[in-house]
């Protein structure tokens, strides 16, 4: 019976209050572009991935700081 019971619980990586559905969508799109880049190895796919990666990171940082500032005021 012990082999059927998980030893520990897992947590969600995106379980933070400032990650909204729009940012989650951006993350999924970024992952799709990354997978496409790894298969095709095209320069155009690389540029598209890097651009979306930068945009996603900016959105996450902005959302985080907005959340922090709102919590402090």
N, C-alpha and C positions, 0 to 999 in steps of 0.2 A: 504494500500500500504506500510506503514512503517514496517509492520510485515514481509514483503518479502525482505526488504533491510537489509543487514548485518550491525550491529552496529559498528564493527571494522574490520580492515584487519588483516589477519594472515601473519606471515612470516615463511620462511623455516628455520629449525634448522641447516641445512647443507649449508647455503648460505655464506660460507667463502671461500676465494680463495685457501687456502692450502688443502682443502678436495678434493682430486682427485677421479676419478672413482674407482681406486684400493682400496682406503680407504673406500669408500661407499660400495663396494662389501664386504669388511671385516666386516663392520658394519651389513650388512644384514645377512651374514653368522653367525655372533655372535648372532643375534636375533633369528635365526632359531635354533641354538644350545641351547639357553636359553629356548625357547618354548619346545624343546624336553626334556630338563632336567626337566622342571616343570611337564611334563606328566609322564616321566618314573621314575624320582628320583633315577636313577642309578649313582653309583660312577664314572663309566667310562665317562658318559655324563657330570658330574660335572667337572672332570679333563679337558676334552676337551674344555668345555666352559671357564673355568678359564684361560686355556692356550691361547686361542684365544682372550679373553678379554685383557690379558696382552700384547699380541702381537699388538692388535689393538690400545691400548692406547699408546704404544711406537711409533707406526707408525704415529699417530696423533701428538704427541709431536714433533717428529723429523720433520715432514712436516711443522709444525707451526714454529719451530725455523729456519728451512731452509728458509722459507718465510720471516721471520723477518730479518734474516741476509742478505738476498738478497736485501730487501727493504732498509736496512741501508747502503749498500755498493754501 
